[in-house]
Structures are given as structure tokens and as C-alpha cells.
Amino acid sequence: MDSIFLDGSSLTFEKLRNIQNLSQKVEITSEAWIKIDKARAVIDDILRSGRTTYGVNTGIGTRLGNVVISASNLEELNVNMIRSHCVGIGKPLSPERTRAMMAVRLNSMAMGFAGISRENVEKLIAALNQNCLPQVPQKGTVGAHDLAQLSHLTLGLMGEGQMWSPETGVGNAADILKSHGLTSMVLKPKDAISMINGTGFVTALGSEAADRAQLVVEMADVVAAMSVEGLVATNEAFDQDIHKARPHKGQIKVARKIRALISNSYQKSELGESWSVSRVQDPYTLRCIPQVHGVSHDIVEFASDILSNELNSANDNPMVIVDGEIGTVSNGNFHGEYAAKALDYIAIGVHEIGNMSERRIERLCNPACSELPAFLTVQGGLNSGFMIAQITASALVSENKTLCHPASVDTIPTSAGFEDHVSMGGWAARKALDIIENVEFIIAIELICACQAIDLRRPLRSTPILEKLHAEVRKDVPFMNTDRVISEDLNKVHRKIKSGEFWKLMKTHIDNHRD
């Protein structure tokens, strides 16, 4: 496949998702190399002049930044900096997420503010492209720089610590680099701080969270429409005039999507037309889908814009300024508050999608609500049907309620009290991903239950587009006549939700809908 070129300004969630593919190659544009070289020339000029400059020939951190380091000790300073900062704990990042973090850091370097030496950027690219991926523990960042994670990354590239490659598995970093014909990084002045500054860990995981959040809220609307059909609800609540009267962007979008999928002037649903007027109106989790799902769409869109901006931002400290007055400037661009807040918003918005979905699952399984066999099984008693599937959904929703407590409302002063406000962005990113995965499974349960409900209402049929989705589900998950291991079905459906396969099946139809 063609290489993805990084230039510091055009990295997208989609490109980063592709970079997670172990076969995807990454390069830096020629224009970006010029910027990298110009920034390094500034550092070399500082070294030749003997000027004392923070992060170049001083210690680091507020309490040690005033300590001037002699030229003969600068290489030792850089090595010590990495070793001392390798204090991450917990399970290592997956190879895919390690690649994403490496790409995010490279993209920031491509902007030309880091001042890192060209040869070490080349070694970072070579390691990424040959999948020589350092073992990076997930825990140990407070979101004011991702120092621990980026230090573990750098340590492996120095030929120390542990590394993984597809050919060798986990082993000694020096041995794995050598087996791939690669040489270890030799850190020059400022190289260490250029490698470990910024929000590479938070932004890499946060971008994945935003990417998956966008997909899960889109797919949740489709699954909700399937439940509207399975529960034989009315389409009146989705009338466009209702939503024009309360013109929230997400609400209008979701209502339109539902209208595109259920009975309308272009397609009919026998299920929809069988709705009984004696019910008067539907429960909130059906009637209020546009209102509740809509705000989740708006939240995810808002937060994704922040994370997309962070993906193409320089967050070095000190920052090398080439244009205008040449030099380095101490600054706060490393602070992770933007990403942390965005991820907390995503967590809350996506969780609410799961809340709604679990309640619809309960209605599908409850005969008092659905007027279908209890737990959607035709031989109740002998079979339990989807009884425990609903309990699993409830457990995931409850777990998410705890995970939704915002990480970014916390702060603990660090570095002898001078770094006195931090974002906790690393935890915000990790738990947002946990919440999103839980919701992906919740809507997988809802989709399977809704398909079962539609089958139980045969010979009545839904709209052609929803019947198309139903048929796609049935390729992997047959109608459940008697009990079987449902977790296997869930994993199959979850994979197609996470990959976007189901959404691609629906998207063109929805995009082309006209009221």
C-alpha cells in the first residue's frame, strides 16, 4: 500500500487508523524535513555559541532547569533523562496503539518546532516501518506531557528495555533492532526532551476514541431504528416538523436518519403500519431517540474537532522558533487539558447511547412491553433465550456509569509543586476507550435482540433497507430456536460494528434520503 506522508498539518483519524495496520508505511514530506532541519540548526547554533538554554544544556523540570550542564556531559544528560523517566507501569500498549503514538509524535516533529536531530527522526520512522515497537506501559502519566510513555518508547529505540516485533515477539530491544538491520538512537543535546515532550500518548489513544465514538453513535441510530421496528413503534415522533421546532443539529440529524430507515414515502414497513393506535404513544427510549442520541452526536462532533486539532499541533517545551526572532521559547503547549476535557465529554456522550440501548433491550425481552415471547424465545422455560444478554448489557452500562466520572476534574501537583496543575488526560483516554468498547457490545446485543424480535413477527416485514441489515446479521447469527452460547454471536456482531462494516451497508441509503 502507498505510504502515508506526515507533514504536521494533515493527519486525520482515518490516516491514524490506517497507520495502526502493521503493513502501513509512514514517511515525512520533503517540506517537513526542511522544517526539521531548520529547527535543528537553531539548536546547533545555541550549542556553538555556548548560550545557556533550557532543555538544551540545562537540567529539566522547574527545580533542575537552572542547573547548567557542561558540553562534555550533554550526551549523558540525555540518556539519564530517558532512563529516569521510564517509570510507567501496567500492561504494555498493543502494537497498533504503539504505532499510533509513534506517528503522532512524528507528526508533531514534522511541524518544525522540536529541534530534534534528523538522524533520530529517521531512526524513529525506520523502527515504525519495520514494526520494531518498544514496550510502552499504559499507566503513569498525569497529562502534563506523557513523559513516562514517551520515555519508554525512546528507551527501546536506544536499544534498551523491551521491544516487540512480529518476527521475534517480545525481547531485548538491542537484539530486535539488530535483527532488523537497524541501529539504536544516539541522543544528541535536546533530542531526549524532543522525544518525550507533548501529548503523544493521550492524543494517539484519544484520536482512536474519537474515531470509534463517531462510528458507534452513527451505528446506534441504525440499531435503534431496528428496535423501533421490532417493538412495532410509531414513526410519528420522528416527523421533521417536530424537530425543526427544536433545531438542535444532532437531534435533526438523528430524526432524519430514523425516517430514512423506517416507513416513509419511498419505502414501506409492514411492521410499522401494524402499529396499534390504542398504545397512544411510545416510551421515551423509542420516542426520544432523536433528542437523546442527538446530543451525543453533538458532543462527539465537538470533542472530535478538539482532538483533530490536537493531532496536528506542536506541543514541545521549549519550542524552537525559526521564523522571526530565532531561538527557543518556554511555553505550556504540552498541557493535556484540551484532550482530557474532550475525552471526558466523549465518555459521557457515548455512555448515554448505551443507557438508551440497554433500556430498549429490556423492552424487547420483556413480554409486558414487547407482546412477544419472554426473552425472545419460543420455548421459554426449557430455554432462557436472551435473558442473560440483557443482564450483560446492564452490567456494562453500570460499569460505564462509574467510568464516566471525569478524569480532568482532578489534578495533583507534581515536580516539587511547580507543575501545579495537570490534566489526567492519560486516564481520560484509557477509560473513554473502555466505555466505547462497552457501548459497542451493548448495541451489538440490541441488534441481535431486535433481529430476533423481527423474526418473531413474521410474516410481517420491515423496510427493504432494514431487511438488508437483518440479512447481514443473519449471515453470522442465525435465528435462535434453542439456547446456544450467545457470547460467540456477540463477538461476531461486535467486530462488524467496530470495523464499520454494518455502517457502510447503511450509510449511502441514509445519505441519499430525501423527505
MARVEXKOL-546594 format. One record per residue: x negated, y, z of N, C-alpha, C in turn; residue in one letter. Coordinates in steps of 0.02 Angstrom, whole numbers, plus 50000, padded with zeros to 5 digits. Last residue first. Layout:
BEGIN
XYZXYZXYZA/...
***
This chain:
BEGIN
518355068850117519025068850146519545070950095D/517165058150050517475064750044518185064250072R/515645049250068516345050150087516575057350078H/514315047250047514725048749988515455050150005N/513825043650172513585049850141514035052050083D/514435031050187514615036650231514415043350200I/513785023650086514515024250087514725030250129H/512455024750129512665027650065513415028550062T/512475017850258512315024950250512565027950185K/512655004150273513225008650283513105015750258M/511454997950255512034995050222512634999850222L/510645004650342510545005650270511145003150230K/511084999050462511245006050447511155007550373W/510574986050457511294987150457511474994250436F/509184989250459509474985350404510234986350400E/508494995250560508884999550516509234995950460G/507844988050655507504989050591507864993850545S/508804987650757508174991150768507824992650702K/509794979450696509954986250719509314990350725I/509094967850673509364971450615509604978450633K/508764964050804508234965350755508484969350696R/510054961950859509634967450883509084969150832H/510434950350795510794956550780510374962550801V/509504941350852509554942150779509884948750761K/509774942650989509114944350963509124945350887N/511094937950995510944944851012510274946950983L/510954924350965511334928650920511154936050932D/510244920551078509934919751012510294924050960E/511164922851178510564927051176510204926351109S/512144913051172512274919551140511644923751134I/512264896751145511794901451176511844908151140V/514054893451142513364892051121512914897251156R/515744887451148515174890851178514504888551149D/516644887250992516484884451058515844887751083T/516774896750890517334892450908517254889550978N/516204911150842516084906650898516724902950915M/515614913950677516174914350724516074909250779F/513794915650665514454913050645514984914350698P/512614926050629513004924550689513694922050668V/512044928450506511614926250561512004923650621D/513094931650425512534927950395512084924950450K/513924939750499514084932650496513544928450461R/513424952350470513324949550537513424941950535V/513904953350339513174953450351513014950650420E/515264953450358514964947850321514214947550333A/515394965850425515594959650458515264953650424H/515014974450323514594973850382514754967350420L/516114972050239515434970950214514944970150273K/517154976350316517124969250300516424967350273E/516874989850310516764986350373516774978750364L/517184992050175516514993550199516374990150266I/518554988150161518014984550125517324985850153P/519364987650324519184991150261518624987350226T/520014971750380519804978650391519674981850323S/521464961050374520774962850356520644970150370R/522394947450440522314954650429521574956250418L/522574933950470522304935750404522224943150391P/521384938050598521524935850530522234933050526R/521014941250724521614944550698521754942650625R/519824935050750520404932650786521054935750762L/518964943150675519114936250652519734933450686D/518944954350758519224954850691519394947950663I/518284948850870518974951350876519304951850807A/517024946250816517424940750841518164942850846Q/516614959350791516694954650735517124948750755C/516554963950922517034966950876517144962450815A/515504956150973516184955451001516704958350954C/514444960850895514624953750892515334952750918I/514444974350935514554972550864514764965250858L/514154973651072514794976351049514944974150977E/512854968351067513394964551099514074967051075I/512234979251005512224972650972512774968151001A/512394988951099512814989551039512774983150997I/511464983551192512174984451210512604984951148I/510254983851123510544977351140511284978051159F/510084997751114510094993751053510414986951066E/510015000551250510615002651212510654998951146V/508744995351281509344992751315509974994451275N/507955003551199507994996451185508604993251219E/508185015851264508385014951194508435007551178I/507605013451390508315014951384508565013651313I/506255011651353506625006251387507375007251380D/505965024251300505935018351257506305012451287L/506075031651418506525033051361506535027151313A/505015026651492505695024851512506205026551458K/503915031851419503995024651429504705022851448R/504125045851423504105042251359504235034851369A/504085048751559504675050651520504695046751455A/502785044751589503345040851615503985042451577W/502115055051519501995047951504502555043451528G/502525067351575502765065351509502645058051492G/502355074651690502545067551696502815064751629M/501845087651691502495086251659502775079351672S/501195098351823501125093351771501815091151748V/500345110751907500985108851879500865104151821H/499055113151948499575113051999500275112051971D/497565111251945498055109051895498705107751933E/497095114152072497095119352021497545117651963F/497045103852165497575108752171497585114052117G/496085094752129495955099152186496445105052189A/496835088152024496185091552015496075096952068S/498625091352043498035087052034497415091452028T/500285091452109499665095052094499075090152091P/501615084152028501155083152084500505086752067I/503325085151987502645087351974502235086152037T/504895081651907504395080351958503735083451938D/505675083051801505835087451857505335086551914V/505315073651707505005080251702505215085051756S/506075062251722505385062151745505105069151751A/507765061751771507245065051731506555064451762P/508545046251774508315051751817507735055151782H/508785035451694508945042051667508745047751713C/508585023651761508035026151719508165033251694L/509845021951818509275023451861508705026451820T/510585019451703510785024951748510215026951795K/510005007951651509885014451619510075020351663N/510544998351736509814999451736509665006251706E/511874999051693511695000951762510955002351768S/511744994351563512005001151575511805003451644V/511314981251588510884985951551511094993151562L/512434976051654511784976251688511314981251654A/513404976851553513484980751614512824981451652S/512884967551462512944974551443513014979051504A/513034956051542512364958251521512374965551501T/514424955651548514044956751609513334959051593I/514724952851416514944959251444514574960851508Q/514204940051412513924945251368514104952151393A/515014932851492514374934951521514014939951475I/516164931351406516224933651475515554936551500M/516364926651279515904932351288515934935351358F/516684909851318516664915051267516144920351283G/516874899051398516864905551431516824911351381S/517914884551376517394889151351517454895851387N/518874879051453518354874651429517754878651404L/519314892751471519284887851524518754882751507G/519954895251305519734897851370519784892551425G/519804893751162519904888151209519634890151277Q/519524905051093520184902051081520314896151128V/518834919851162518754912651147519444909351143T/518774932851210518734931651138518584924351120L/519094934751340518384934051323518274931751251F/520714928951308520234931451358519514929751337A/521394932951147521214928051198520664930751245P/522104949851142521754944151111521604939051166L/522484961651192523014957051170522724951351128E/521574970351248521494968651178522084964851148S/521924972351383521784978051340521814976351266C/522124959951435522614965051452522534971251409A/520984952851398521614951751361522154956851376P/519424959351375519964959351424520634958451388N/518504960951274518514954551310519104953851357C/518704973951230518754968451182518834961751217L/518454980851347519134980951319519234975351268R/517084978451361517554976151412518254975851386E/516624985251248516524978051254517014975151305I/516934998251286517304995251230517214987651229R/516014999751388516735000051404517154997251348R/514814999051317514974993851367515714993851385E/514895010851240514905004351208515094998851257S/514775021151335515385020451296515445013451267M/513465018451381514035018851427514685017551391N/512715020051264512775013451295513355013051343G/512845033851249513075029451195513185022351223I/512175038051361512895038951359513215034851303E/510825035351329511165031451381511925032051376H/510545045451238510615038551214510975034251265V/510495056651326510955056351269511075049351244G/509495053351417510185054551441510675053851383I/508385052051332508585046551377509305047351398A/508305064651272508455058751232508715053151275I/507925072251385508565073551351508775067451310Y/506675066651410507205066051461507895067351431D/506035070751294506145063551306506665062351360L/505985084551311506335081751253506505074451265A/505175085351425505875087651428506275084551370K/503965080151371504295077051429505025078951433A/503635089051267503785082051252504165078851309A/503455100851345503925100551289504125093351274Y/502455097351439503145098851461503645098451403E/501095094051432501585089751400502305091351415G/499745104551389500275103051437500845099351402H/498795108751300498785101751319499385099751361F/498825122351289499195118551239499215111051254N/498255132151371498685127051401499065122851352G/496475136551357497195137651346497585132051379N/494955144351309495315140051356496055141651353S/494195145151153494675148451198494995143151243V/492705148551061493165143851093493595147551143T/492445157050904492245154750971492725149650996G/492595171450804492415164450809492195162750880I/493915181150768493325180950811493155173750827E/494535174150618494505179850663493865179650703G/494505156350624494735162550593494705168250643D/494125147050723493685148550667493865155150635V/494145141750883494465146550838493965148450785I/494425127550975493945130850932494315135350883V/495005126751139495175126451068494665130451029M/494445116551278494545122951243494695121851169P/495895108751229495645113751276494915112051293N/497095104751101496425104451130496315110051181D/498245102651027498285103251099497615102151133N/499125106850883498465106250913498525107150988A/500465097550808500215103050850499515101550875S/501375088350755500945092350711500685098550747N/502115083250857501735078550816501245082150771L/502845093850902502275091650942501815087050902E/503845093750805503385099450809502755097550847N/504465082050840504185082650773503685088350771S/504925085450967504405080350961504085080450892L/505895095150933505345096850977504765091950968I/506755087550854506425093350825505825095450867D/507225078550949506805076150894506435081850860S/508065086551026507445083951056506965081451002A/509095089150932508725094650965508045092150991F/509535076050903509275080550850508845086050879E/509965071751027509415068250994509115072650939V/511015080851050510445080451096509845077251061I/511895077750945511615084450951510995084550995D/512225064350975511895066150912511555072850917H/512855066551097512245062551095511865063851031S/513975073351055513475077051093512825073151098V/514625062650986514405068750952513875072550990G/515035053151076514475051451031514195057851000H/516065061451129515515058951171514915056951128V/516885065551022516685070251072516085067951112Q/517115053950944516765059750916516505064550969P/517765045351044517115043551014516775049750983I/518975046551109518475051851118517795050051090C/519735035151083519985041551061519455047051063R/518925025051141519105024851071519295031851046L/518745028651270518155025951235518295024551162T/520045032651312519525037651297518945034851256Y/521375023051231520945025051287520365029551265P/522675029951121522145025151138521745027651198D/524465032151138523785034451122523275029351149Q/525705024051109525665031351118524975034051100V/526075011251085525485012351129525385019751146R/527055010750992527255010151062526675011351110S/526525010450868526675017050895526875016750969V/525224999450833525905000050859526015006850891S/524344996350683524364999750749525085000850770W/524194991350558524614987450604524664990450673S/523314998850490524015000150476524484996150521E/522114993150534522294999950553523025001450544G/522184980750468522154981150541522384987950565L/522134984050336522734980850361522754981050437E/521504998650277521374993350325522044990450347S/520975005850122521485004250172521244998550217K/520235020050045520205012950064520705011750120Q/520505033150017520115029349968520105021849983Y/521135039250121521475039450057521115035250003S/520785027150252520825033950226521135033650156N/520345016950388520845018550337520815025950317S/518555018750421519205015850433519695018050379I/517425025750376517385018550385518065015150394L/517635039250371517345035950311517385028350315A/518035041950500518535042350446518285038850383R/516785040750561517315035950578517845035950523I/516135051850503515875045050493516425039850507K/516915062450553516895061150481516645054150466R/516605061350688517305060350666517325058850591A/515235064450684515465057750704516175056450681V/515255078050640514885072850603515155065850620K/515955084450741516225084550673515905078950632I/515065082050848515755079650850516055079250781Q/513905088950807513905081650814514605078750814G/514395102650805514095099350746514135091750751K/515955107950863515285105750880515015101450823H/517245115550849516745114250797516035112850821P/518705112150867518175112050919517525110550883R/519425112250753519645116650807519165116850866A/518885102350679518745109250658518935114250712K/519475091650741518775092950756518545099750730H/520775091850693520655091750765519945094050780I/520585090850557520845097150584520745097550660D/520185077650535519695082950530519945089550559Q/520625064450645520845069250594520385075450594D/520425055250740519835057050701520005061950645F/521575051250801521115055250841520505057650802A/522215042850708522435049850716521925054250752E/522005029650693521505034050664521675041450673N/522225018250833522475023050783521905027150754T/521595001350847521715008050872521965012450815A/521274987250856521864989850820522064996650849V/520104982350900520604983850952521234986950922L/519414981450781519524975350820520044976250875G/519364995050744519734990250704519904983950745E/518565000050845519215003250831519654998450792V/517444992150823517854990950882518534994150876S/516974998150707517154991150705517594989350765M/516675010650758517215010050709517445002850702A/515595007150839516205009650870516795009150822A/514665004150740514904998750784515555000850819V/514485017150690514735011750646515025006150687V/513955023650801514595025950772514905020650728D/512755016850818513275016350870513955018650844A/511955020750714512255014150711512805013350762M/511585033650759511935032750694512305026050693E/510945030650877511565034550880511955034150814V/509865023150829510355019850873510995023950878V/509125032250751509435026450720509985023450764L/508685041450845509075043750788509455037950756Q/507935032950928508545036050954508985038450897A/506845029750849507335024550865507985027350892R/506255042650845506415039050783506945033750797D/506035045150981506475049450942506705046050878A/505125034751011505775035251046506265039451007A/504055038050929504415031650918505105031850951E/503735049950991503955050050922504315043650904S/503315045351117503905049651111504175050051041G/502155038551086502725034751112503365038851105L/501425049951037501495043750997502105039851020A/501515059151143501805060851078501895054651035T/500855052551248501555054551256501875055751188V/499565051051187499945045351212500695047051215F/499165064351154499195059051104499615053051124G/499075077351205499655073151222499725067251173T/497425083151258498055083251223498545077851244G/495765075951251496235081351265496895080251230N/494885066151212495365064551265495845070151283I/494035070351108494385063951102494955063251152M/493515082051157493925082351097494315075951086S/492755077451261493355081351278493805082151218I/491765070851183492175067351232492815071051247A/491175080951102491545075351072492005071851122D/490405090551167491105092051156491505086251127K/488915083151108489235088151150489925090151124P/489275066351045488895072551047489245077451093K/489325049251070489665055551083489175061351087L/489385037250958488885040551000489125047651010V/490405023050930490345030350935489755032150979M/489685008550849490015011950906489935019550901S/490035002650684489575004750736489955008750789T/490664987950600490744994850624490224996350679L/490854975050555490374979350520490414986650541G/491614967150632491964970550577491494975350540H/490764963050731491034957950686491404960850626S/490574975150798490024972350759490284967250709K/491814976550864491594981650815491054978650769L/491734965150945492264965550894492084970850842I/490654967951029490634962050986491144962650929D/491104979351095490504979651054490464973851005A/492244974551165492314979551111491704979751066A/492644957851195492184963351209492174968151150N/494384954451159493694952651175493294958851190G/495884947751096495564952251144494864949751160V/495764942650923496134943350986495774948251031G/495104942050803494754939750863495184939250924T/495934946550700495484940850687495204937850752E/496614957650748496994951650727496554945450720P/495814963750898495894963850825496284957550805S/495514973651041495894968351008495844969350933W/494384976151179494674978151114495044972151086M/493694982751331494034977551293494354980451229Q/492104990651364492774988551381493034983351334G/491224999051230491284996751299492004994751313E/491085005351111490814998551117490814995951188G/491705016951092491005017451113490675010551119M/492975012551074492615014751014491875015951028L/493305010251208493255004651162492865006451100G/493315023651253492845018751282492755012851235L/494405029351186493725031351168493215026351193T/495465022851254495405022351182494685023851160L/495215027251383495165020151368495105018951293H/495495040851359494815038751379494715031251367S/496835040951331496375042751277495655041051294L/497315037051459497455032951400496955034551343Q/496835047551543496655040551555496735036351492A/497365059651486496645058451493496475051151500L/498335067251415498405060051426497705057251434D/498725083151484498265078751447498475071551461H/499805080551589499415086651578498755084051548A/500425068551616500695072751562500385079651559G/499905059851702500415064351730500655069351678V/499515042751676499505049651651500065053551684T/499585029351710499045033351736498975040151704G/499935014951607500075019251664499455023251684K/499515006851501500085011451491500175016551547Q/497835004351441498365003351491498895008751486P/497244999051292497425005351325497975004051375V/495964991751207496504990151254496634996351297Q/495624997251039495464996751110496074995051152P/495624988850892496054992950933495884992051007L/495304987550738494894986650797495184991450850C/495934988750612496304986050670495834983750726N/495334995450514495144988450520495464985150581Q/495855008150532496005004650469495794997250470N/495345011550659496065011050647496215006850586L/493985011950631494245007150680494995006150671A/493935022450538493725015650518493995010450566A/494365033350615494755031150557494585023950538I/493305033850707493985032950731494435030450674L/492245036650622492245030250659492945028750687K/492585049450578492535043850529492565037150564E/492465056250697493125055850665493125050050616V/491085054850711491525051350759492255051250736N/490595062550607490445055450608490885051650657E/491015075850637491305072150580491195064650587R/491325080350807490865079050752491185074550699S/492625092050854492305085450858491855084350798I/493395103350860492675104150862492295097550868G/494795105650859494495101350910493735102350916A/495445112250759495355115850822494965111950874F/495875106250639495265110150642495165114350704G/496875097450611497045104550610496435109050615M/496385084950631496415087350562496595094650557A/496635082450765495955084350745495945087350675M/497975078550751497815084750787497115087150769S/497795066550683498175071950651498045078650685N/497105059050778496775060850715497135066750682L/498125057350873497515061150891497145063350828R/499025049850797499235056350824498615060550841V/498265038350772498465042650716498675049650740A/498145033050900497545034950863497715039750807M/499495030350925499145035250966498505037550932M/499755020450828500125026750826499755032150866A/498905010250872498795013350807499145020050802R/499575007450992498885009950994498715013250928T/500765002350944500775008850979500075011750987R/500294990350886500654995350846500655002150879E/499714983350993499294985650937499644991150897P/500424989651147500434985051091499954987651037S/499454994451290499904996051235499874990451183L/499244983351431498994987451377499544988951326P/500014985151593499934981451530499664986051476K/499034994151719499634991351688499474987751624G/498055009451720498245002851745498855000451707I/496635020051693497305017751677497435010851706G/495425026151707495755023851768496475021951755V/494245032851638494575026451622494865023451686C/493505043651674494215044751660494595038351643H/492215039351682492545041351744493295042351735S/491905036851546491915031451596492315033351658R/491975049851491492425044551468492475039051521I/490985056651563491665059251560492155053751541M/489825049651534490105049451602490835051751604N/489655053451401489765046451417490085045851486V/489445067251416490005064851376490165057551391N/488295067651498488915070851519489515067951482L/487345061751414487555058251475488205061051501E/487225072051321487475065551299487715061551359E/486725082451403487385083051372487655076351348L/485485083451461485985079151495486665079151461N/484725092451392484485085551395484985080751426S/485365104551416485415101451349485215094151351A/486205104751576485635105851533485705102051467S/487725111951621487365105751609486795107151560I/488435121551750488095121551685487675115251679V/489955121551825489295118451829488985118051760V/491235125551812490735130851820490025128151825N/492025114351810491915117851747491405123451751G/492375108551926491715106851900491545110551836L/493635113151955493135113452007492425112051982R/494335111051832494255117751860493705118151912T/493555101051707494015101951762493855108451797G/491815097351675492505098451656492955098451717I/490215105651656490645100351680491355101851659G/489615112451498489785112851570490125106351591T/489485113651362488885112451403489005113851477N/490855112151324490305110851277489675109251316V/491715115351425491855109351386491325107551335G/491345132551417491705127051450491835121351401Y/489725137851381490415137451357490755131351388T/488355147751375488725143351419489465143551399T/487285147851233487825150951271488175145751315R/486295142951151486215141951223486755145251265G/486315142951015486235149351049486105148651124S/486535129650984485915132850963485785139251002R/487835128151037487275124251064486605127251046L/488565136750955488545137951028487945134351058I/488385130250833488115136950842488065138750916D/489095118550855488375118150843488045124950852D/490385123950864490085120650921489325120250914I/490535128650732490585133350788490255130350851V/490485116850662489935121750652489945126950708A/491685111050693491075108250722490495113150715R/492525119050616492585119250689491965116450722A/492095115150489492025122150510492065122750586K/492465101550488491755103450483491645110650506D/493865102550495493505098850547492765101050548I/494135109250375494295112350439493915109050497K/493715099650284493395106250284493515109750350I/494625089450311493915088450326493535095050327W/495785095250262495715094350334494985093150353A/495555094650126495635101250157495545100750233E/495555080950105494925084650096494965091550128S/496475071950233496425075650170495755079450167T/496105055850296496185063050310496075066850245I/497005040150299496445044450279496595051650300E/497485023650335497545030750350496915034350327V/498435009150285497805012850290497945020250301K/499364995950354499385002750326498715006350338Q/499424983850415499114983950349499084990950318S/500134985350533499414983950537499054984150469L/501204998650557501094992550518500344991250513N/501135011150608501145005650656501064998850621Q/501285018850497500605017950522500575012450574I/502675019250490502305015350440501585014050462N/502915027950596503185021150599502825016650549R/502315039250544502025036150603502285029050613L/503195041850439502485040250424502165036750484K/504355044550514504345038950467503625036950450E/504005055850586504165049650622504115043650575F/502605063650500503315062850517503405056450558T/501395075750468501525069150496502255068850520L/500955087950419501495084450383501615077350409S/499865094150479500485097850474501075093950445S/498685087150480498845091250538499505094750535G/498495078250380498235085050368498385089750426D/498265061750326498405066150382498095073050368L/498965050550212498475055850223498705060450280F/499095033550196499435039450222498895044550239I/498735023950048498535026850112499005032550131S/499835011849976499465018049973499295020550043D/499574994150000500005000050000499565006250000M/
***
